[in-house]
Structures are given as structure tokens and as C-alpha cells.
């Protein structure tokens, strides 16, 4: 005989917690730091870092306490004359400089950035060992590459937006004398980078980034009190604050292009990181200044570039200026 069996189904409510949907709002966005803010002491690559670390090691009032590696980048934390410092190398190039600087600002409480590195001279008045602290930094290769006009040899076919951009320049330059004097280098037409930051409703063309006046003043005061800096016992280095620097994604080793950048940007020096540092710090509202020691006249030599001949020596002089600036800031 088959018995009648009644099945009773009991439904038990199950609370499904999906962390991605139910996360607290504090899990996203910038980290809030509670520790003392750092002065970031920053260089581009190894020979410059060697000089910085050697100076810290030799100074009884300076030390590195902690080392943290994030995504392959080494960040060193310590103090210099009782002031917290964060020491790291950005790596060479615009992309590396922007990436590592933004990482530093995301992961550490940084209130100001003092950057030092070697650079090529654009102004032929500068020689290896001289140190320049520009007030403004421009991208020299933010540009438009165009075709030559087949019906007008020597002229180029410009995109409509760029032709309009050029039409606006006289009025803009009347208001800002630091804007470049735009003209092409063959098919290369200089342009500006678009940036956006808090308080802006849309991106805007930006010709340059200005170093923090307070830090420029500290650099000028530091240079005025420094002892004479000898370059390989051959000559006295010249130290200068002000003027323009230019940054690009290329190692500039062409005489004619270098002369063109001098005419367009009125540049003193050229290298591959500083405008990116300036852009990141500007967007994040962090004070910044950049010290550049001349290693060569960009594309000015006959034969092979001599940058490697002077890199360690001029990095030493640049480091002397950097620590003199830190001494001034610590007062």
C-alpha cells in the first residue's frame, strides 16, 4: 500500500550581503591622513638619488626610518632637521613622473614637493654645473602634426580647432605675457594641454604650470647664502631662480629644435618630467618647486652628447642647492 506523504517546504529568508553594493562610502575616494605632512624630496633617476641618500646618511640631523615599496616604486620616509621627508625617484619620462607623483599624493600626506634633477640647457648662456629653478614649466611637444598643403608649398593644413586656437593667441597674450609665441617647427605645431581640477566645470587649455612663489623665494634665499659651487674644479657654477623650463617625452638632442623651443617658449632648460610634476601638484593643490642642474647644451655639441660626462657632478651641485632650500624651509 502506498502511503500519502505530505511534503512541507519551509522558506528561510537569507540575507545576501554583496560587499560591492553595500560598502560604506568611506571605502572610496582620497585617504584621510592623520600623520604629520611630508616634504617630498624627489629626483628622476639613480645618479641623482645616490647623492640625496648620501647627504642624508652623512647628516647627523637627518635619517631614513621606513621604506615602503608600492607598485615597484620605493618611497623612503624619515626626517631632515626634525621635518618629515618622503624621498623617492619618479623614473624618467612624463608618464613615470605623473604616475609616481600621483601615487605619492594618494598614499602619503604631502604638503610640498622639492624636486631636483639634471637638465639640458636651452639658453646657451648656461653651462654644465649651473643650476636653474624655473618659475614656469611648459610641455614643448604637446602638439599637432600636420600635412603640407599640396597647393601651397611650405604651408600646412591645420585642423579647424587649431586654426581657431591660433586666432585667439594675440588677445590671450595681451593678458598673459608668459604665453608662448606659437609658430611651427616644420609640420609640428605647438599646442596646450587640457586640464581639469576641483572648482572647474570643464577642462581648459593650459600653457604652463607655475611653481609656488613661496618655494621660489626659498630657493632664491638659499642660493644667496650658499658657498661658491665649483664644477670639477674648472669653474664656478651660476645659480639662478626664474624664467621658463620645458618638458617633453623626448631626449632633446637636436640643435635646430632646441633653438625653436627657445624662440617659442623663451626656455632656459629642457628635460622629461617637470611639467608633469607641476600638473599633478597643481591639480592636487600641493606646493611645488623644481631645481635643475645643467648637464649639457641640448643638441649643442659636435658629435655625441656629453650629458653622461657631467651627470654625477652636476647632480652633486643640484643636491647641494636642494638641501640648502630644505634648510631655508626648516628655519
C-alpha positions as semicolon CSV with decimal commas, in nm:
position;residue;x (nm);y (nm);z (nm)
1;X;0,000;0,000;0,000
2;X;0,130;0,342;-0,091
3;X;0,106;0,592;0,188
4;X;0,010;0,951;0,131
5;X;0,315;1,169;0,203
6;X;0,280;1,539;0,258
7;X;0,586;1,749;0,181
8;X;0,625;2,071;0,367
9;X;0,859;2,331;0,213
10;X;0,996;2,585;0,456
11;X;1,144;2,903;0,307
12;X;1,408;3,065;0,525
13;X;1,493;3,422;0,428
14;X;1,861;3,455;0,351
15;X;2,032;3,789;0,373
16;X;2,272;3,816;0,086
17;X;2,547;4,068;0,151
18;X;2,712;4,193;-0,160
19;X;3,011;4,386;-0,044
20;X;3,043;4,583;-0,364
21;X;2,690;4,721;-0,330
22;X;2,680;4,767;0,046
23;X;3,026;4,913;0,108
24;X;3,046;5,222;0,322
25;X;3,111;5,546;0,140
26;X;3,438;5,588;0,332
27;X;3,589;5,299;0,138
28;X;3,622;5,509;-0,175
29;X;3,791;5,836;-0,256
30;X;4,106;6,004;-0,117
31;X;4,254;5,867;0,203
32;X;4,246;6,096;0,505
33;X;4,591;6,105;0,670
34;X;4,635;6,174;1,038
35;X;5,016;6,186;1,050
36;X;5,240;6,490;1,002
37;X;5,268;6,610;0,644
38;X;5,583;6,537;0,443
39;X;5,809;6,748;0,233
40;X;5,859;6,524;-0,070
41;X;6,225;6,522;-0,175
42;X;6,213;6,391;-0,529
43;X;6,456;6,310;-0,812
44;X;6,424;6,144;-1,151
45;X;6,673;5,856;-1,153
46;X;6,957;5,665;-0,983
47;X;7,260;5,902;-1,004
48;X;7,051;6,181;-0,853
49;X;6,914;5,955;-0,579
50;X;7,264;5,841;-0,481
51;X;7,362;6,197;-0,398
52;X;7,047;6,260;-0,197
53;X;7,079;5,944;0,014
54;X;7,448;6,005;0,071
55;X;7,379;6,354;0,205
56;X;7,111;6,223;0,439
57;X;7,340;5,945;0,564
58;X;7,621;6,193;0,639
59;X;7,399;6,441;0,824
60;X;7,355;6,358;1,197
61;X;7,027;6,550;1,193
62;X;6,876;6,352;0,905
63;X;6,769;5,991;0,871
64;X;6,554;5,745;0,680
65;X;6,334;5,544;0,917
66;X;6,098;5,348;0,694
67;X;6,095;5,219;0,339
68;X;5,773;5,132;0,156
69;X;5,755;4,984;-0,194
70;X;5,430;5,048;-0,380
71;X;5,381;4,905;-0,729
72;X;5,757;4,876;-0,766
73;X;5,833;5,234;-0,657
74;X;6,041;5,278;-0,340
75;X;5,924;5,553;-0,105
76;X;6,158;5,635;0,186
77;X;6,026;5,812;0,496
78;X;6,237;5,991;0,752
79;X;6,328;6,333;0,888
80;X;6,554;6,618;0,789
81;X;6,630;6,855;1,078
82;X;6,313;6,741;1,257
83;X;6,097;6,789;0,945
84;X;5,924;6,479;0,797
85;X;6,050;6,393;0,449
86;X;5,938;6,147;0,181
87;X;6,218;6,058;-0,061
88;X;6,161;5,886;-0,395
89;X;6,259;5,877;-0,761
90;X;5,991;5,930;-1,022
91;X;6,172;5,750;-1,300
92;X;6,243;5,929;-1,625
93;X;5,967;6,049;-1,862
94;X;5,639;6,234;-1,840
95;X;5,434;5,919;-1,780
96;X;5,652;5,789;-1,497
97;X;5,674;6,130;-1,332
98;X;5,297;6,177;-1,336
99;X;5,228;5,823;-1,215
100;X;5,472;5,815;-0,924
101;X;5,389;6,168;-0,809
102;X;5,015;6,099;-0,806
103;X;5,082;5,775;-0,617
104;X;5,280;5,970;-0,358
105;X;4,999;6,221;-0,312
106;X;4,742;5,941;-0,289
107;X;4,928;5,726;-0,036
108;X;5,114;5,982;0,177
109;X;5,032;6,319;0,337
110;X;5,247;6,551;0,124
111;X;5,229;6,927;0,176
112;X;5,509;7,038;-0,058
113;X;5,738;6,895;-0,325
114;X;6,102;6,988;-0,382
115;X;6,224;6,815;-0,699
116;X;6,583;6,805;-0,824
117;X;6,736;6,663;-1,141
118;X;6,969;6,727;-1,431
119;X;6,859;6,903;-1,750
120;X;6,981;7,019;-2,086
121;X;7,033;7,390;-2,139
122;X;6,816;7,562;-2,399
123;X;6,965;7,902;-2,334
124;X;7,331;7,875;-2,447
125;X;7,430;8,112;-2,166
126;X;7,416;7,817;-1,924
127;X;7,698;7,563;-1,886
128;X;7,728;7,223;-1,715
129;X;7,703;7,264;-1,339
130;X;7,485;7,576;-1,344
131;X;7,159;7,539;-1,153
132;X;6,827;7,687;-1,266
133;X;6,499;7,699;-1,072
134;X;6,236;7,798;-1,331
135;X;5,920;7,983;-1,233
136;X;5,711;7,816;-1,506
137;X;5,708;7,483;-1,688
138;X;5,567;7,413;-2,037
139;X;5,517;7,097;-2,247
140;X;5,715;7,159;-2,566
141;X;5,580;6,857;-2,756
142;X;5,208;6,889;-2,680
143;X;5,139;6,950;-3,045
144;X;4,961;6,893;-3,375
145;X;5,136;6,709;-3,661
146;X;5,002;6,821;-3,998
147;X;5,031;6,754;-4,371
148;X;5,186;7,005;-4,608
149;X;4,937;7,188;-4,829
150;X;4,992;7,048;-5,181
151;X;4,859;7,369;-5,333
152;X;5,074;7,595;-5,117
153;X;5,428;7,460;-5,069
154;X;5,573;7,548;-4,731
155;X;5,228;7,585;-4,572
156;X;5,038;7,323;-4,374
157;X;4,676;7,214;-4,349
158;X;4,557;7,297;-3,998
159;X;4,260;7,139;-3,820
160;X;3,981;7,390;-3,769
161;X;4,012;7,385;-3,391
162;X;4,384;7,465;-3,409
163;X;4,337;7,747;-3,660
164;X;4,085;7,899;-3,418
165;X;4,330;7,844;-3,131
166;X;4,594;8,047;-3,316
167;X;4,348;8,328;-3,383
168;X;4,288;8,362;-3,009
169;X;4,656;8,399;-2,916
170;X;4,711;8,776;-2,961
171;X;4,423;8,856;-2,725
172;X;4,538;8,595;-2,473
173;X;4,900;8,713;-2,483
174;X;4,789;9,069;-2,417
175;X;4,655;8,944;-2,085
176;X;4,937;8,698;-2,010
177;X;5,289;8,783;-2,132
178;X;5,412;8,434;-2,037
179;X;5,214;8,261;-2,312
180;X;5,433;8,105;-2,582
181;X;5,494;8,277;-2,915
182;X;5,343;7,995;-3,117
183;X;5,493;7,905;-3,454
184;X;5,552;7,569;-3,621
185;X;5,867;7,360;-3,643
186;X;5,815;7,221;-3,992
187;X;5,497;7,008;-3,963
188;X;5,490;7,029;-3,580
189;X;5,252;7,293;-3,440
190;X;5,272;7,355;-3,062
191;X;4,953;7,326;-2,862
192;X;4,845;7,332;-2,494
193;X;4,737;7,062;-2,253
194;X;4,378;7,045;-2,131
195;X;4,344;7,013;-1,753
196;X;4,056;6,994;-1,509
197;X;4,055;7,016;-1,129
198;X;3,820;7,090;-0,841
199;X;3,635;7,415;-0,895
200;X;3,640;7,388;-1,276
201;X;3,323;7,296;-1,463
202;X;3,509;7,185;-1,776
203;X;3,867;7,133;-1,897
204;X;4,064;7,434;-2,013
205;X;4,372;7,493;-2,223
206;X;4,676;7,542;-2,002
207;X;5,000;7,674;-2,148
208;X;5,219;7,631;-1,840
209;X;5,232;7,546;-1,470
210;X;5,373;7,795;-1,219
211;X;5,593;7,686;-0,929
212;X;5,484;7,800;-0,584
213;X;5,607;8,158;-0,515
214;X;5,690;8,074;-0,152
215;X;5,922;7,792;-0,262
216;X;6,078;8,003;-0,538
217;X;6,154;8,264;-0,274
218;X;6,308;7,997;-0,051
219;X;6,528;7,884;-0,342
220;X;6,643;8,241;-0,406
221;X;6,727;8,295;-0,038
222;X;6,908;7,960;-0,023
223;X;7,121;8,038;-0,328
224;X;7,216;8,379;-0,188
225;X;7,372;8,223;0,122
226;X;7,538;7,918;-0,034
227;X;7,915;7,890;-0,071
228;X;8,058;7,901;-0,423
229;X;7,989;7,577;-0,610
230;X;8,286;7,457;-0,814
231;X;8,231;7,238;-1,122
232;X;8,507;6,975;-1,145
233;X;8,750;7,243;-1,016
234;X;8,715;7,410;-1,355
235;X;8,470;7,697;-1,296
236;X;8,218;7,843;-1,056
237;X;7,857;7,737;-1,112
238;X;7,596;8,003;-1,175
239;X;7,277;7,972;-0,969
240;X;6,952;8,128;-1,094
241;X;6,584;8,144;-0,998
242;X;6,322;8,239;-1,257
243;X;6,239;8,201;-1,624
244;X;6,088;7,908;-1,809
245;X;6,158;7,537;-1,833
246;X;6,020;7,294;-2,091
247;X;5,932;6,927;-2,066
248;X;5,882;6,670;-2,340
249;X;5,866;6,299;-2,397
250;X;6,187;6,307;-2,600
251;X;6,557;6,338;-2,516
252;X;6,624;6,663;-2,700
253;X;6,949;6,634;-2,893
254;X;6,876;6,847;-3,199
255;X;7,023;7,194;-3,234
256;X;6,755;7,344;-3,457
257;X;6,466;7,211;-3,249
258;X;6,633;7,343;-2,935
259;X;6,666;7,689;-3,092
260;X;6,298;7,674;-3,190
261;X;6,194;7,599;-2,831
262;X;6,397;7,897;-2,714
263;X;6,208;8,121;-2,956
264;X;5,862;7,981;-2,882
265;X;5,882;7,921;-2,506
266;X;6,171;8,150;-2,408
267;X;6,304;7,843;-2,229
268;X;6,615;7,817;-2,015
269;X;6,626;7,437;-1,972
270;X;6,467;7,120;-2,106
271;X;6,406;6,773;-1,961
272;X;6,142;6,500;-1,937
273;X;5,949;6,524;-1,607
274;X;5,893;6,871;-1,460
275;X;5,577;6,991;-1,637
276;X;5,411;6,662;-1,540
277;X;5,514;6,716;-1,177
278;X;5,378;7,069;-1,199
279;X;5,050;6,950;-1,350
280;X;4,992;6,680;-1,086
281;X;5,076;6,916;-0,799
282;X;4,859;7,192;-0,946
283;X;4,558;6,963;-0,981
284;X;4,610;6,836;-0,625
285;X;4,674;7,184;-0,477
286;X;5,017;7,084;-0,344
287;X;5,303;7,336;-0,332
288;X;5,599;7,255;-0,558
289;X;5,930;7,378;-0,694
290;X;6,184;7,218;-0,929
291;X;6,562;7,253;-0,926
292;X;6,751;7,166;-1,243
293;X;7,129;7,129;-1,276
294;X;7,265;7,172;-1,630
295;X;7,441;6,866;-1,774
296;X;7,473;6,973;-2,139
297;X;7,358;7,218;-2,406
298;X;7,072;7,023;-2,563
299;X;7,185;6,936;-2,915
300;X;7,457;7,197;-2,899
301;X;7,758;6,969;-2,916
302;X;7,952;6,835;-3,210
303;X;7,921;6,456;-3,216
304;X;7,793;6,251;-2,921
305;X;7,606;6,431;-2,641
306;X;7,823;6,482;-2,330
307;X;7,541;6,456;-2,074
308;X;7,687;6,140;-1,911
309;X;8,021;6,317;-1,858
310;X;7,869;6,560;-1,611
311;X;7,562;6,388;-1,468
312;X;7,710;6,286;-1,132
313;X;7,899;6,611;-1,082
314;X;7,604;6,835;-1,162
315;X;7,371;6,611;-0,959
316;X;7,601;6,678;-0,663
317;X;7,569;7,053;-0,711
318;X;7,195;7,025;-0,762
319;X;7,170;6,826;-0,438
320;X;7,362;7,099;-0,257
321;X;7,104;7,351;-0,374
322;X;6,816;7,120;-0,278
323;X;6,940;7,075;0,079
324;X;7,008;7,446;0,109
325;X;6,643;7,502;0,015
326;X;6,534;7,246;0,276
327;X;6,749;7,427;0,536
328;X;6,575;7,752;0,445
329;X;6,231;7,593;0,475
330;X;6,318;7,440;0,813
331;X;6,401;7,777;0,970
